[in-house]
Amino acid sequence: MTPRVVSPVLMLAAWVRDYAYAVVAQVRAAFDRTDPSAFRVGTRTPIVVLPGIYESWRFMLPLISAMHERGHPVHVIDALRRNGRPVTDSAVDVLEYLREHELRGAVIVAHSKGGLIGKQAMISGAMPEHVTGMLAIATPFAGSTYARFFLNRALRGFSPRDATIRALLLETAADARIVSVYGRFDPHIPGGSALPRARNVVLDTMGHFRVLADPRILDELDTLTA
């Protein structure tokens, strides 16, 4: 499933609104002092949050709060910091967190690069009894053609030719446990975030960051944790 064609005017408007959302979220994250342990209580399916590149978990705070209000204990992984390290290294941190906290039957909710980390963890040791599934939001499973324009090594790692991207695409064992949710236009991932063997959900919301606030995210989470 691929995003529907969007006019240039709507694309420009989506760029502006998307970056405005991201700026506000980054500023909020910089000043927020919420204790993450407050979110680790609840009676429903435990959630493990994995943010995108150069995002701390606080970038996703509104979504975290909404999931917690629905009764989910929500876990964040401080070791990821602002998520600038390689996907494989960060996946090790996820696996260590799962073991340390003895999480079972958890669902990963990930944004962008976080979805790559989550899938790597799922195929590297997070068995179905530990992680039943993942809700990946705007994740570049096939990479992004824009990556080649960046000098930054971490951003160039999203190239469709990157070894990690290619290896993750070829490894399909966990794909049936993944729900990939993304907007009909994503200024960072022009090819969309479809994953062939996963459940793919295209949102009317446009953008790479604003999709985090789309109410269908929580609807898909309810379906995944039912």
Secondary structure, DSSP 8 states (H G I E B T S, - for coil): -------HHHHHHHHHHHHHHHHHHHHHHHH----GGGGS--SS--EEEE--TT--GGGGHHHHHHHHHTT--EEE-GGGTT--S-HHHHHHHHHHHHHHTT--SEEEEEETHHHHHHHHHHHHT--TTTEEEEEEES--TT--GGGGG---HHHHTTSTT-HHHHHHHH--TTGGGEEEEEES--SS-TT----TTSEEEEESS-SSSGGGG-THHHHHHHHHH-
